[in-house]
Amino acid sequence: MSVPHAGLDDCLQQYIKNFEREKISGEQLLHITHQELEELGVTRIGHQELILEAVDLLCALNYGLETENLRTLSHKLNASAKNLQNFITGRRRGGHYDGRASRRLPNDFLTSVVDLIGAAKNLLAWLDRSPFVSVTEYSLLKNNIVQLCLELTTIVQQDCTVYETENKILHVCKTLSGICDHIISLSSDSLVSQSAHLEVVHLTNIMPSEGLGMYIKSTYDGLHVITGTTENSPADQCKKIHAGDEVIQVNHQTVVGWQLKNLVNALREDPNGVILTLKKRPQNTLTSAPALLKNVRWKPLALQVTNLLQAIGYDKLQDDTLHEHTLNTNITILLLNSVNNNGVSTSF
């Protein structure tokens, strides 16, 4: 498997020749590390993260499609919340606990917080789309999880002792666990246990002046989500495209992780039509009709980025290894604020 060129971010194009020269296969890319990327000339940590995140997206698509549903994602978030609780209580039982005097959070503690936010983000990606976004109970649960995650990122910025910070985080974790338990308990709702599936859609008879009639918004990490269709367009008339669907392939080319402009080029490549592979969330009878244009994205409050970096000690690190680890931690925390691009959906 060769490294695909078309959808790579502009900043990554410079590394293509290095991967081709070393004949990096798909299997090697699957297990590639920061050190190996550096040996391939990818020295900037931000560029390394872009590559690793793209690989993670493809892995999640390949391995999680048949098993991922609202129940399993709730179990994972519940486990992360309880792991963080156990981490805190375990620290306090230790003989060298200094949380009542120290005001600096240890890096392994922050890593656990990052894991928790990552698990929450995966669950929110489901709750934030059709059909869940139109069900009042799930919409309320989603809003509660968002607020708790924002509270979590605020807590780590506050100037107080580690002990006080831990107490606040324990409260958040217990509340999140309660929400997860509630979702898991909804066993009578088939939406909780249904997994996503892939569906191939053929769009033909495209009028150049009208386009496909889809509105697509790309998330920060390269997921392309359909937010609606225009009435009587090819996308609307096919009756197979709904708000919340993810565009996985265009004309059999995987586009997960691509920049939006590269996706646009792929969609417009063949004027006679396009073949889309869509990842579709569960649909109930009330929300199965194709959706017209509407924005279903939630909008988190802006975070104080500079203060957050200072709060978790990034600005004071000296050791290179610790510096890289904490930088990755910072990036992951801040991604929660980037998961929703608040710009206007692009039409095709």
C-alpha positions as CSV (number, residue, x, y, z in Angstrom):
1,M,0.0,0.0,0.0
2,S,1.5,3.3,-1.0
3,V,0.9,6.6,0.8
4,P,-2.1,8.4,-0.9
5,H,-1.3,11.9,-2.1
6,A,-4.5,13.6,-3.0
7,G,-6.0,14.2,0.4
8,L,-2.9,15.0,2.4
9,D,-2.7,18.4,4.2
10,D,-0.6,20.9,2.3
11,C,2.0,20.9,5.1
12,L,2.5,17.2,4.7
13,Q,3.1,17.1,1.0
14,Q,6.8,17.8,1.6
15,Y,7.2,14.4,3.2
16,I,5.7,12.2,0.5
17,K,9.1,11.5,-1.2
18,N,10.6,10.3,2.1
19,F,7.8,7.8,2.6
20,E,8.1,6.6,-1.0
21,R,11.8,6.3,-0.8
22,E,11.6,4.1,2.3
23,K,8.7,2.1,0.8
24,I,6.5,2.6,3.9
25,S,3.7,0.1,3.7
26,G,0.2,0.3,5.1
27,E,1.2,-2.2,7.9
28,Q,4.2,-0.1,8.8
29,L,2.1,3.1,8.8
30,L,-0.4,1.4,11.1
31,H,2.3,1.0,13.8
32,I,4.5,4.0,13.1
33,T,5.9,5.9,16.1
34,H,7.0,9.5,16.8
35,Q,10.6,8.3,16.6
36,E,10.1,6.6,13.2
37,L,8.4,9.7,11.8
38,E,11.3,11.8,12.9
39,E,13.7,9.5,11.1
40,L,11.6,10.0,8.0
41,G,12.1,13.7,8.3
42,V,8.9,14.6,10.0
43,T,10.5,16.6,12.8
44,R,7.7,19.0,13.7
45,I,5.5,17.5,16.5
46,G,2.4,19.1,15.0
47,H,3.0,17.4,11.7
48,Q,3.6,14.1,13.4
49,E,0.3,14.5,15.2
50,L,-1.5,15.1,12.0
51,I,-0.2,11.9,10.5
52,L,-0.9,9.8,13.7
53,E,-4.4,11.2,14.0
54,A,-5.2,10.4,10.4
55,V,-4.0,6.8,11.0
56,D,-6.1,6.6,14.2
57,L,-9.2,7.7,12.2
58,L,-8.7,5.0,9.7
59,C,-8.2,2.4,12.4
60,A,-11.3,3.5,14.2
61,L,-13.3,3.3,11.0
62,N,-11.9,-0.2,10.2
63,Y,-12.1,-1.8,13.6
64,G,-14.9,0.1,15.3
65,L,-17.6,0.1,12.6
66,E,-19.4,-3.1,13.6
67,T,-18.9,-2.9,17.4
68,E,-19.3,0.9,18.1
69,N,-22.7,2.0,19.3
70,L,-24.1,4.3,22.0
71,R,-23.9,1.6,24.6
72,T,-20.3,0.6,24.0
73,L,-19.2,4.2,23.9
74,S,-21.0,4.9,27.2
75,H,-19.3,1.9,28.7
76,K,-15.9,3.3,27.6
77,L,-16.6,6.8,29.0
78,N,-17.8,5.2,32.2
79,A,-14.6,3.2,32.5
80,S,-12.5,6.3,31.9
81,A,-14.4,8.2,34.6
82,K,-13.9,5.4,37.1
83,N,-10.3,5.0,36.1
84,L,-9.7,8.6,36.9
85,Q,-11.5,8.3,40.2
86,N,-9.4,5.2,41.1
87,F,-6.2,7.1,40.1
88,I,-7.0,9.9,42.5
89,T,-8.0,7.7,45.4
90,G,-4.9,5.6,44.8
91,R,-2.6,8.6,44.9
92,R,-4.1,9.7,48.2
93,R,-3.5,6.4,49.8
94,G,0.2,6.6,48.8
95,G,2.7,7.4,51.4
96,H,4.2,10.4,49.5
97,Y,1.0,12.3,48.7
98,D,1.6,16.0,48.7
99,G,-1.7,17.2,47.1
100,R,-2.6,19.5,50.0
101,A,0.6,21.5,49.5
102,S,1.3,21.2,45.8
103,R,-0.4,23.3,43.2
104,R,1.0,21.6,40.1
105,L,-0.8,18.7,38.5
106,P,1.4,15.7,37.7
107,N,1.6,14.7,34.0
108,D,0.1,11.2,34.5
109,F,-2.9,12.9,36.2
110,L,-3.3,15.1,33.1
111,T,-3.0,12.1,30.8
112,S,-5.9,10.5,32.6
113,V,-8.0,13.7,32.2
114,V,-7.1,13.6,28.5
115,D,-8.3,10.0,28.2
116,L,-11.6,10.9,29.8
117,I,-12.2,13.9,27.5
118,G,-11.3,11.7,24.5
119,A,-13.9,9.1,25.5
120,A,-16.4,11.8,26.0
121,K,-15.7,13.3,22.6
122,N,-16.3,9.9,21.0
123,L,-19.7,9.6,22.7
124,L,-20.6,13.2,21.8
125,A,-19.9,12.5,18.1
126,W,-22.9,10.1,18.2
127,L,-25.2,12.2,20.4
128,D,-24.6,15.3,18.3
129,R,-26.0,13.8,15.1
130,S,-29.3,12.5,13.8
131,P,-31.3,10.7,15.1
132,F,-30.2,11.4,18.7
133,V,-30.0,15.2,18.2
134,S,-33.8,15.3,17.6
135,V,-34.6,13.2,20.7
136,T,-35.1,15.4,23.8
137,E,-33.7,13.0,26.3
138,Y,-30.5,12.3,24.4
139,S,-30.1,16.0,23.6
140,L,-30.2,16.9,27.3
141,L,-27.7,14.1,28.1
142,K,-25.4,15.5,25.4
143,N,-25.6,19.0,26.8
144,N,-24.8,17.8,30.3
145,I,-21.7,15.9,29.0
146,V,-20.5,19.0,27.1
147,Q,-20.9,21.2,30.2
148,L,-19.1,18.6,32.4
149,C,-16.2,18.4,29.9
150,L,-15.9,22.2,29.7
151,E,-16.0,22.3,33.5
152,L,-13.2,19.7,33.5
153,T,-11.0,21.9,31.3
154,T,-11.7,24.9,33.5
155,I,-10.8,23.0,36.7
156,V,-7.3,22.3,35.5
157,Q,-6.7,26.0,34.9
158,Q,-7.7,27.1,38.4
159,D,-5.0,28.2,40.8
160,C,-5.6,25.9,43.8
161,T,-4.1,22.9,45.5
162,V,-4.0,19.6,43.8
163,Y,-6.2,18.2,46.6
164,E,-8.9,20.8,45.8
165,T,-8.6,20.2,42.1
166,E,-9.0,16.4,42.6
167,N,-12.1,16.9,44.7
168,K,-13.7,18.9,41.9
169,I,-12.7,16.4,39.3
170,L,-14.0,13.5,41.4
171,H,-17.4,15.2,41.4
172,V,-17.3,15.6,37.6
173,C,-16.3,11.9,37.2
174,K,-19.1,10.7,39.4
175,T,-21.7,12.8,37.5
176,L,-20.4,11.5,34.2
177,S,-20.6,7.9,35.5
178,G,-24.2,8.5,36.4
179,I,-25.0,9.8,32.9
180,C,-23.3,6.8,31.4
181,D,-25.2,4.4,33.7
182,H,-28.5,6.0,32.6
183,I,-27.7,5.6,28.9
184,I,-26.7,2.0,29.4
185,S,-29.9,1.4,31.3
186,L,-32.0,2.4,28.2
187,S,-32.0,-1.2,27.0
188,S,-35.5,-1.0,25.6
189,D,-34.4,1.7,23.1
190,S,-33.0,0.0,20.0
191,L,-31.0,3.2,19.1
192,V,-28.7,2.5,22.1
193,S,-27.5,-0.9,20.7
194,Q,-27.5,-0.3,17.0
195,S,-24.1,0.1,15.3
196,A,-23.3,2.4,12.4
197,H,-23.1,0.9,8.9
198,L,-21.8,1.8,5.5
199,E,-24.0,2.5,2.5
200,V,-23.1,3.2,-1.1
201,V,-25.0,6.0,-2.9
202,H,-24.8,6.8,-6.6
203,L,-25.7,10.3,-7.6
204,T,-26.2,10.9,-11.4
205,N,-27.7,13.5,-13.7
206,I,-25.7,16.3,-12.1
207,M,-26.4,19.8,-13.5
208,P,-23.2,21.8,-13.4
209,S,-25.1,24.9,-12.3
210,E,-26.8,23.2,-9.4
211,G,-24.3,20.7,-8.1
212,L,-25.0,17.7,-5.8
213,G,-27.2,19.6,-3.4
214,M,-25.3,18.5,-0.2
215,Y,-24.1,20.6,2.7
216,I,-20.9,19.3,4.3
217,K,-19.0,20.4,7.4
218,S,-15.5,19.1,8.2
219,T,-14.4,18.6,11.8
220,Y,-10.9,19.5,12.9
221,D,-9.7,16.0,12.5
222,G,-10.9,15.3,9.0
223,L,-14.4,13.8,9.4
224,H,-16.8,15.1,6.8
225,V,-20.3,15.3,8.1
226,I,-23.4,16.0,6.0
227,T,-25.5,18.7,7.6
228,G,-28.4,18.7,5.1
229,T,-29.5,18.7,1.5
230,T,-31.3,21.2,-0.7
231,E,-34.8,20.4,-1.9
232,N,-35.2,18.6,-5.3
233,S,-31.4,18.3,-5.6
234,P,-29.8,14.9,-6.7
235,A,-28.8,14.4,-3.0
236,D,-32.4,15.0,-1.9
237,Q,-34.1,13.0,-4.6
238,C,-32.0,9.9,-4.0
239,K,-33.7,9.6,-0.5
240,K,-30.6,7.9,0.9
241,I,-28.6,10.9,2.3
242,H,-29.4,12.3,5.8
243,A,-28.0,14.9,8.2
244,G,-25.3,13.2,10.3
245,D,-24.0,10.9,7.6
246,E,-20.2,10.8,7.3
247,V,-18.6,10.8,3.9
248,I,-16.1,7.9,3.9
249,Q,-15.3,7.4,0.3
250,V,-15.7,9.4,-3.0
251,N,-15.6,7.2,-6.1
252,H,-14.0,4.4,-4.0
253,Q,-11.2,6.7,-2.7
254,T,-11.2,6.9,1.1
255,V,-11.4,10.6,2.1
256,V,-11.3,10.3,5.9
257,G,-8.7,12.8,7.2
258,W,-8.7,14.9,4.0
259,Q,-8.8,18.6,4.0
260,L,-12.2,20.0,2.9
261,K,-10.8,21.6,-0.3
262,N,-9.4,18.2,-1.4
263,L,-12.8,16.6,-0.7
264,V,-14.4,19.3,-2.9
265,N,-12.0,18.5,-5.8
266,A,-12.9,14.8,-5.5
267,L,-16.6,15.4,-5.5
268,R,-16.3,17.6,-8.6
269,E,-13.9,15.3,-10.5
270,D,-16.5,13.5,-12.6
271,P,-19.2,15.8,-14.0
272,N,-21.4,12.8,-14.9
273,G,-21.9,11.7,-11.3
274,V,-20.3,10.5,-8.1
275,I,-20.3,7.3,-6.0
276,L,-20.4,8.0,-2.2
277,T,-19.7,5.6,0.6
278,L,-21.5,7.0,3.7
279,K,-21.2,5.9,7.3
280,K,-24.7,6.1,8.7
281,R,-25.8,6.2,12.3
282,P,-28.9,4.3,13.5
283,Q,-32.2,5.7,12.1
284,N,-35.6,5.4,13.7
285,T,-38.9,5.7,11.9
286,L,-39.4,9.3,13.0
287,T,-36.1,10.6,11.5
288,S,-35.6,8.5,8.5
289,A,-36.8,11.1,6.0
290,P,-34.0,12.9,4.2
291,A,-33.1,16.1,6.0
292,L,-33.1,19.5,4.4
293,L,-30.4,22.0,5.4
294,K,-30.0,22.5,9.1
295,N,-27.0,22.8,11.3
296,V,-27.0,20.3,14.2
297,R,-23.6,21.1,15.6
298,W,-23.2,22.1,19.3
299,K,-21.0,25.1,20.1
300,P,-18.8,24.9,23.2
301,L,-17.5,28.0,25.0
302,A,-14.1,29.2,24.0
303,L,-11.3,28.2,26.3
304,Q,-8.5,30.4,27.6
305,V,-5.8,28.6,25.6
306,T,-2.8,30.5,27.0
307,N,-3.9,30.1,30.6
308,L,-4.6,26.4,30.1
309,L,-1.1,25.8,28.7
310,Q,0.4,27.6,31.7
311,A,-1.9,25.8,34.2
312,I,-0.6,22.4,33.1
313,G,3.0,23.5,33.1
314,Y,3.8,23.4,29.4
315,D,5.5,26.8,29.5
316,K,8.0,25.6,32.2
317,L,9.1,22.2,30.9
318,Q,12.8,21.6,30.1
319,D,13.2,17.9,29.6
320,D,12.7,17.1,25.8
321,T,10.9,13.8,26.4
322,L,8.5,15.3,29.0
323,H,8.1,18.3,26.8
324,E,6.9,16.2,23.8
325,H,4.6,14.1,26.0
326,T,3.0,17.1,27.6
327,L,2.7,19.0,24.3
328,N,0.7,16.0,22.9
329,T,-1.4,16.1,26.1
330,N,-2.1,19.8,25.6
331,I,-3.1,19.3,22.0
332,T,-5.5,16.6,22.9
333,I,-7.2,18.6,25.6
334,L,-7.6,21.5,23.3
335,L,-9.1,19.4,20.6
336,L,-12.4,19.2,22.5
337,N,-12.8,22.9,21.7
338,S,-12.0,22.3,18.1
339,V,-14.3,19.4,17.4
340,N,-17.0,21.7,16.1
341,N,-16.0,24.1,13.4
342,N,-18.5,26.9,13.8
343,G,-18.2,28.1,10.2
344,V,-20.9,27.7,7.6
345,S,-21.4,24.3,5.9
346,T,-20.0,24.1,2.4
347,S,-22.5,23.2,-0.4
348,F,-21.7,20.9,-3.4
